[in-house]
Amino acid sequence: MAEAGFPNGFDMELSAFLPYKEIAEAIAGEVRKVGIRATVRAMPLPVYTKRRGRGELTALYAGYPTFAQPNTSNLMNFFFGANRDYSKDPIIQNARKTGNGVMDLKKRTAIYQKAMDQVNKMSYILPFVEQPNVYAHHKSVVIKTGATSKTETRPPDYFWK
């Protein structure tokens, strides 16, 4: 942290969609080890979306199931479309615009590769973990779908009775 200009670390708010509160708290605990004092602010989807749209989120934990999205355009839209695009990076925006209109797989891959390289170079997104599909079947477990996705079940959808 000292090399980066923060010898005493720094404070920040880590926003999270309410069903992911515990994951955000775990992340906050990990970054505290290097001097980043993150306070977690978990919020329901309407509040999260409004604050994101107004550019009020310093950092956010957002879950997105990449295993269900074989096409890079979905990822580009999720992270860099609409009011989610904090970077306003012209390389990424050009790839989003151009890639959506190209059907040739090799050409499309080359277009999106430039954008993904830029994402990695600038560290716009820091992937933590892939969400595995794990299913439990026991009479003491209930699945309440729809908390984070209308089409898939995810860890926050599983509860003990």
N, C-alpha and C positions, 0 to 999 in steps of 0.2 A: 504494500500500500504506500509505503514511503516513496518508493521509486516512481509511483504514479502521481505523487503530489499530495497524498493523504496520509501523513505519518501517524495521525491519530484516528484513522478510519473515517467513516462518515455515516450519517443517518439517512434513511430513505424509507419510503412507504412501498410495500409490495401489495398490490391489489390482486384480488382473486375472486373468481366466481364462487359463490357460497358453497356449492358441493365439493369444491377443491380446497377448502380452508385448511384442512389438516396437512395436505401436501405442501401448501404454501408455508405453513408453519415449520415443516421439516426443512424446506429450502432456506427459510430465514435462519434457522439454527445452524445450518451448514455455512452460510456466508458470514455469519457472526464470527466464525473461527478465524476469518482473515480480516476482521475489522469493519465489516459492513453491518451496521446495526439496523436491520430491517424490521419495521413494524408491519404486521399483516393487517390488511383491511379487507375482510371478506364481505361481499355484498350480493344481493339477489340480481338476477340477470337484467331487469330493466334499469337498475341503478348503474350497474357495471357498464352496460351498453351506452347509456347517456354520458357518463363520465369519460368513457373511451372516446366517444364522438366529439366531445368538447376538448379533447387533448389533455385531460386532467390526470392521467395515470402516468406516474413516473416509471414504474416497472410493473409488469403484470405476469401472473402465471395463468396461462391459458392452455387447456387441453384440447388436442385435436387428433382424432384417430387416423393417422396416416396409413394404417394397414388397409383401410377401406377406400383409399383414394389413390389408385394407381397412376393417375394423371397429375402431373406437376402443376397444371393450371389451377386445380382446386387449392393446392397449398399456397400458390402465389396469391390467389384471391383471398384466402383466409387471412394470411399474414400481411398482405400489402394492398388489399382492395378496400374500397369504401373508406370508412373512418378508422380503419385499423393501421393505415400506413403512416407511421411516424417518421420514416426515413425520407420519404419523397425522393428516393434515389432514381435518377433518370435511366440508369442501366436496367434496373428492375422493372420500372414502368414500361420501358420500351419492349422488354422481353414479354411482359404480360400482354401488351397490346398486339405485338407481332405474333407471338406463339399461339394465341387463340385462333388465328386465321390460317395456320399451317397444318395440313393433315399428314404430310410426309413425316414419318416417325424420326428418321435421321435428322432432317432439317429442324423439326420441332425440338428434338433433344439438344441440338447444338444451340438453339436460341435460349432455351431454359438453362442450359449449362452456364452461360454467361451470367445469368441472374443468380443462380445458386452460388457460383464462385464469388460474386459480389456480396451476397448475404454472409458467406463465411469470412471473407476478407474484412468486412466491416463489423462482424459480430452482431448483426441485427437481431438474430434469434439464437438462443442457447437451448438446444434440445436437452432435456433431462433424462427422459426415459420413454420408451415405447410402451403404450398401454397394452398389456397382454390380454388375450381372451382367456379368462379362467372362469369356469362355471362350477358352482357349488350346488349340490342337491342334498338337502337334508330337511327334515320336517321343521327344524327350528330356524330355517332361513327363509326370508320372504324377499322377492324381487319387486321393487317399485320402479318400473321403467318410466322414462320421460324426464327425470331430474336434469340430465345433461344432454340427452339425445332422444329424439322421437323414434329412431330407427335401430339403435344399438343399445346393449346394456354395457355399463361401465362400472368400475369399482364403487362409486358413490350410490349405485342403485341397489346394493345388497345390504340387508339389515337382518339382525336377529329378531325373532318374534318376541 
